[in-house]
Amino acid sequence: MIMDIVCLPNVSLRKKALKVLKISDEEKRMLEEMAETMYVKGGVGLAACQVGIDKQLVVVDIGDGLMKLVNPVIIKKEGCEALEEGCLSVPEAVIKVKRAKKITVEYLNEKGEAMTITAEGLLARVIQHEVDHLLGKLIVDYLSPIKKLFFSNRLTIRKL
């Protein structure tokens, strides 16, 4: 089932997602539907809050196969680079964001097994982007104060 994408300025995008205590068939179904939605919408990553689910669930596929991450935590960051990013929840926006070049992430897979991966390049960037979502942070938060004001005004005008 294709899920609806929650877009800014919806306040649910600003909530810190709840930790998953048990990976049941329900969470596995959510991960599958999130992946299907991500592919149909043309994304490379999707966090559960972007489809209205208040849980720490993430799906990622940069072309190397689908990854499902439950309760992901970035435990190490190395390097820094600024590149442009888009977001399914902030349509029509492309924002330059500084992120680590290389990260180490701990998470549970869909079987509930503890996993650790080290990611670089695009995979590292996408995981950081999705983990930001789980913390209630969006790409617009990386804008300078004046650019944030301009972007906020654009959203207000679009709602009228």
Buried (B, 14 or more C-beta within 10 A) or exposed (E): EEBEBBBBEEEBBBEEBBEBEEBEEEBBEBBBBBBBBBBEBEBBBBBBBBBEBEBBBBBBBBEEEEBBBBBBEBEEBEEEEEEEBBBBBBEEBEBEBEBBBBBBBBBBBBEEEEBEBEBEEBBBBBBBBBBBBBBBBBBBEBBEEEEEEEBBEEBEEEEE
